Amino acid sequence: MRRGILWTLLLAADSAKEARRIAEEITVTTARDQGMLVNPHFHRRGR
């Protein structure tokens, strides 16, 4: 890879463990309409 985008999240949490849980909850793709890091192949063609 020659270039890309680095995303930085700033979270308010009581601990590093809690911050990790929150980050995973909002970024990891768990369904077609959930998660910020979405695999484009997860969506139906033409959408």
N, C-alpha and C positions, 0 to 999 in steps of 0.2 A: 504494500500500500504506500502510495506516495503522499497522500494527503487525506485528511479526514476532519471530523468535527469532534471536539472534546466537550462533553456536557458536564457541568459542575452543579451539584445540588447543595444548597445550604439548608440544613434542617435544624429545627429546635427540638432537642430531645434530652431526656434526663441522663442518658448513658450512650456509649458507643454501640452497645447491643441494640438499644431501642432505635437509634438512628439507622442502623443497618436494616432492622425489620421494616421501618417506614420506607426506606429507600427501595427495598426489594418489593414491597407491596405496591408502590406507585410506578415502578419501572419495568418489572418483569412481566412479559406477556403470558397471560394465563388463559386468554380467550381472544376471539377476533376483535372484541371491542374493549379489552382491558389490558392496560400496560402501556407505558410510553415507548418502550423499545420493541416495536412491532416488526415482525418478520413480514416483508411485503408479499411473500409467497403464501402467507396465512390467509390472505384475503382472496375472495373470489375474483376471477378475471372480469374486467369491465366496470369495476366499482370505483 
